[in-house]
Amino acid sequence: MLADFLSERKVISYRGCITQLFFLHFLGGGEGLLLVVMAFDRYMAICRPLHYSTVMSPRACYVMLLALWLGGFIHSIIQVALILHLPFCGPNQLDNFFCDVPQVIKLACTDTFVVELLMVFNSGLLTLLCFLGLLASYAVILCHVRRSASEGKSKAMSTCTTHVIIILLMFGPAIFIYTRPFRALPADKVVSFFHTVIFPVMNPVIYTLRNQEVKISMKKLLIQHVLC
């Protein structure tokens, strides 16, 4: 995206476009499944604390990490495999600032209804089910936290609230993009920009600002710069 901003000739090769599309869904799918694993981790830590060390052993964590990256790979390779069989006759001009499934499929010079339907099931339905499942799991966790009277109640609430914000920011745009037929809408570019640029920038900020040590350090730095 930065290269496109600085370049007058905004061109990407077919292989480059497919590679970009693959890593977009590979990393996006892996991150979505990571949020599922994090929700399970929070559930075990808050609702089943006595079983946490047994269930969330280092071996189990490695297995879950391997499973989520494998799931992201399978999800992405299905997208690429379906697109590679499509014929492209030109002009191949993408109506976006990066290669993604909806824009690439619209360039194909054949009937893509079946492919679009498969893509919606692979991306849209999976995204929607993960989103609803995550919201339900965090609702259970937050209800459990509210009923408890433990000393770590505020910390648990802060952690869960942070995760819920991340889930809404990540899955909201993804649901808008992938759970409907691939037809152009005026809001597509804005949602894509938010999903691929704004959300990754906000991600570390949302995670770290709940940390008291980070807040104290930022206040100290701000005071030092203001005084200087």
C-alpha positions as semicolon CSV with decimal commas, in nm:
position;residue;x (nm);y (nm);z (nm)
1;M;0,000;0,000;0,000
2;L;0,283;0,240;0,085
3;A;0,455;0,151;-0,243
4;D;0,135;0,233;-0,431
5;F;0,112;0,572;-0,258
6;L;0,465;0,661;-0,369
7;S;0,450;0,508;-0,718
8;E;0,278;0,651;-1,024
9;R;0,251;0,309;-1,192
10;K;0,032;0,106;-0,958
11;V;0,074;-0,244;-1,101
12;I;0,105;-0,586;-0,940
13;S;0,179;-0,913;-1,119
14;Y;-0,062;-1,206;-1,120
15;R;0,171;-1,411;-0,899
16;G;0,220;-1,117;-0,667
17;C;-0,155;-1,067;-0,640
18;I;-0,215;-1,436;-0,557
19;T;0,070;-1,428;-0,304
20;Q;-0,073;-1,118;-0,138
21;L;-0,418;-1,277;-0,126
22;F;-0,276;-1,598;0,025
23;F;-0,093;-1,424;0,308
24;L;-0,387;-1,191;0,376
25;H;-0,615;-1,486;0,448
26;F;-0,343;-1,704;0,603
27;L;-0,254;-1,442;0,865
28;G;-0,614;-1,319;0,902
29;G;-0,746;-1,673;0,951
30;G;-0,468;-1,751;1,196
31;E;-0,543;-1,438;1,397
32;G;-0,914;-1,516;1,405
33;L;-0,846;-1,865;1,538
34;L;-0,596;-1,717;1,785
35;L;-0,880;-1,512;1,934
36;V;-1,076;-1,837;1,976
37;V;-0,781;-1,992;2,161
38;M;-0,748;-1,679;2,376
39;A;-1,118;-1,700;2,464
40;F;-1,072;-2,063;2,570
41;D;-0,768;-1,964;2,775
42;R;-0,965;-1,689;2,951
43;Y;-1,254;-1,928;3,014
44;M;-1,025;-2,184;3,178
45;A;-0,841;-1,918;3,383
46;I;-1,159;-1,749;3,513
47;C;-1,426;-2,019;3,520
48;R;-1,209;-2,329;3,585
49;P;-0,900;-2,197;3,768
50;L;-0,824;-2,526;3,946
51;H;-0,801;-2,710;3,612
52;Y;-0,611;-2,437;3,429
53;S;-0,255;-2,563;3,480
54;T;-0,358;-2,915;3,376
55;V;-0,556;-2,824;3,066
56;M;-0,340;-2,532;2,947
57;S;-0,010;-2,715;2,973
58;P;0,282;-2,606;2,752
59;R;0,222;-2,907;2,527
60;A;-0,146;-2,814;2,486
61;C;-0,048;-2,456;2,400
62;Y;0,193;-2,576;2,131
63;V;-0,075;-2,804;1,985
64;M;-0,329;-2,520;1,977
65;L;-0,078;-2,284;1,813
66;L;-0,001;-2,546;1,549
67;A;-0,373;-2,608;1,495
68;L;-0,460;-2,240;1,450
69;W;-0,182;-2,180;1,196
70;L;-0,275;-2,501;1,015
71;G;-0,638;-2,384;1,011
72;G;-0,532;-2,048;0,867
73;F;-0,326;-2,225;0,600
74;I;-0,611;-2,455;0,497
75;H;-0,856;-2,164;0,488
76;S;-0,621;-1,960;0,269
77;I;-0,516;-2,239;0,034
78;I;-0,884;-2,311;-0,044
79;Q;-0,928;-1,947;-0,150
80;V;-0,622;-1,960;-0,374
81;A;-0,715;-2,298;-0,526
82;L;-1,059;-2,171;-0,628
83;I;-0,918;-1,854;-0,784
84;L;-0,640;-2,027;-0,980
85;H;-0,897;-2,209;-1,193
86;L;-1,067;-1,886;-1,305
87;P;-0,992;-1,737;-1,651
88;F;-0,897;-1,368;-1,666
89;C;-0,936;-1,197;-2,003
90;G;-0,869;-0,834;-1,902
91;P;-0,865;-0,549;-1,842
92;N;-0,753;-0,666;-1,498
93;Q;-0,802;-0,351;-1,293
94;L;-0,868;-0,399;-0,920
95;D;-1,109;-0,157;-0,757
96;N;-0,911;-0,153;-0,431
97;F;-0,561;-0,089;-0,296
98;F;-0,477;-0,459;-0,242
99;C;-0,570;-0,801;-0,381
100;D;-0,861;-0,971;-0,210
101;V;-1,108;-1,239;-0,310
102;P;-1,413;-1,018;-0,391
103;Q;-1,216;-0,787;-0,624
104;V;-1,022;-1,065;-0,800
105;I;-1,330;-1,280;-0,862
106;K;-1,509;-0,986;-1,028
107;L;-1,232;-0,976;-1,293
108;A;-1,297;-1,334;-1,411
109;C;-1,455;-1,365;-1,756
110;T;-1,688;-1,651;-1,662
111;D;-1,986;-1,721;-1,440
112;T;-1,853;-1,712;-1,082
113;F;-2,174;-1,780;-0,889
114;V;-2,061;-2,122;-0,762
115;V;-1,714;-1,992;-0,670
116;E;-1,865;-1,695;-0,487
117;L;-2,096;-1,927;-0,297
118;L;-1,802;-2,147;-0,193
119;M;-1,605;-1,839;-0,089
120;V;-1,895;-1,711;0,122
121;F;-1,918;-2,047;0,298
122;N;-1,541;-2,069;0,346
123;S;-1,485;-1,711;0,466
124;G;-1,820;-1,560;0,554
125;L;-1,985;-1,847;0,739
126;L;-1,665;-1,938;0,924
127;T;-1,615;-1,574;1,027
128;L;-1,975;-1,537;1,143
129;L;-1,970;-1,861;1,345
130;C;-1,641;-1,768;1,514
131;F;-1,777;-1,420;1,591
132;L;-2,101;-1,546;1,746
133;G;-1,918;-1,819;1,937
134;L;-1,666;-1,571;2,077
135;L;-1,938;-1,328;2,186
136;A;-2,127;-1,611;2,357
137;S;-1,815;-1,737;2,535
138;Y;-1,720;-1,391;2,662
139;A;-2,078;-1,331;2,776
140;V;-2,049;-1,645;2,990
141;I;-1,709;-1,535;3,122
142;L;-1,823;-1,181;3,206
143;C;-2,135;-1,313;3,385
144;H;-1,911;-1,543;3,589
145;V;-1,676;-1,255;3,671
146;R;-1,962;-1,029;3,783
147;R;-2,090;-1,296;4,024
148;S;-1,748;-1,367;4,170
149;A;-1,592;-1,174;4,458
150;S;-1,226;-1,247;4,389
151;E;-0,944;-0,996;4,415
152;G;-0,861;-1,028;4,044
153;K;-1,212;-0,930;3,935
154;S;-1,111;-0,590;3,792
155;K;-0,814;-0,736;3,607
156;A;-1,030;-1,014;3,457
157;M;-1,293;-0,760;3,352
158;S;-1,025;-0,541;3,190
159;T;-0,874;-0,835;2,999
160;C;-1,208;-0,966;2,876
161;T;-1,330;-0,619;2,776
162;T;-1,011;-0,568;2,575
163;H;-1,061;-0,898;2,394
164;V;-1,425;-0,816;2,316
165;I;-1,320;-0,480;2,163
166;I;-1,060;-0,659;1,948
167;I;-1,323;-0,914;1,837
168;L;-1,570;-0,642;1,736
169;L;-1,306;-0,444;1,545
170;M;-1,171;-0,749;1,363
171;F;-1,482;-0,951;1,285
172;G;-1,720;-0,661;1,215
173;P;-1,556;-0,552;0,887
174;A;-1,479;-0,915;0,791
175;I;-1,847;-1,009;0,824
176;F;-1,946;-0,708;0,612
177;I;-1,700;-0,807;0,337
178;Y;-1,733;-1,186;0,320
179;T;-2,088;-1,279;0,426
180;R;-2,263;-1,132;0,122
181;P;-2,241;-1,180;-0,256
182;F;-1,936;-1,010;-0,403
183;R;-2,105;-0,696;-0,535
184;A;-1,947;-0,352;-0,513
185;L;-2,083;-0,117;-0,248
186;P;-1,975;0,244;-0,177
187;A;-1,852;0,148;0,171
188;D;-1,628;-0,140;0,053
189;K;-1,305;0,059;0,031
190;V;-1,361;0,231;0,365
191;V;-1,429;-0,100;0,539
192;S;-1,129;-0,263;0,369
193;F;-0,904;0,025;0,475
194;F;-1,026;-0,004;0,835
195;H;-0,985;-0,384;0,833
196;T;-0,633;-0,390;0,688
197;V;-0,480;-0,064;0,817
198;I;-0,666;0,096;1,109
199;F;-0,733;-0,228;1,299
200;P;-0,369;-0,352;1,294
201;V;-0,253;-0,008;1,412
202;M;-0,508;-0,003;1,696
203;N;-0,442;-0,364;1,796
204;P;-0,124;-0,311;2,002
205;V;-0,261;0,013;2,145
206;I;-0,577;-0,157;2,274
207;Y;-0,379;-0,445;2,422
208;T;-0,114;-0,236;2,596
209;L;-0,322;0,051;2,730
210;R;-0,497;-0,183;2,975
211;N;-0,157;-0,249;3,134
212;Q;-0,100;-0,021;3,435
213;E;0,278;-0,028;3,392
214;V;0,246;0,086;3,032
215;K;0,011;0,368;3,134
216;I;0,252;0,486;3,406
217;S;0,549;0,475;3,166
218;M;0,357;0,671;2,901
219;K;0,260;0,936;3,158
220;K;0,624;0,970;3,267
221;L;0,741;1,007;2,908
222;L;0,469;1,262;2,833
223;I;0,555;1,467;3,143
224;Q;0,928;1,459;3,056
225;H;0,866;1,582;2,699
226;V;0,625;1,852;2,812
227;L;0,867;1,978;3,077
228;C;1,156;1,976;2,830
